[in-house]
Amino acid sequence: MTIYSLILYANRYSNPGTGKPDDMDEASRVLRQQASLLIARTHIIKVVHFFEFLKLVLKRSAVIEASRNLIGLSNSIHRGNPSDNYNMRREIERLLSIKTHEQRVQL
């Protein structure tokens, strides 16, 4: 869901303060929910350290930092620096090992 939200609301955090207030509120709320879900899921898995060791789940420290960046994006929807928001998104991608941008396919 995090990758979906990052793509869906990219126009909001890339252009802070320029959307309709209700749309900005929704984007902010959803990004914060995603941050909360990331943290909550690390607490559900009781043996998370074992799964980290086996590389079956992301390191808890990466999940916590990604969550912080999602909250940062959430806080920057109404006003913020587009460049800072871009950097936060890129950091989230790196930490969660995801890509939100399209890559060109060579035919």
Secondary structure, DSSP 8 states (H G I E B T S, - for coil): -HHHHHHHTHHHHHSTT-S-HHHHHHHHHHHHHHHHHHHHHHHH-TTHHHHHHTTSS--HHHHHHHHHHHHHHHHTSSS--HHHHHHHHHHHHHHHT---S------
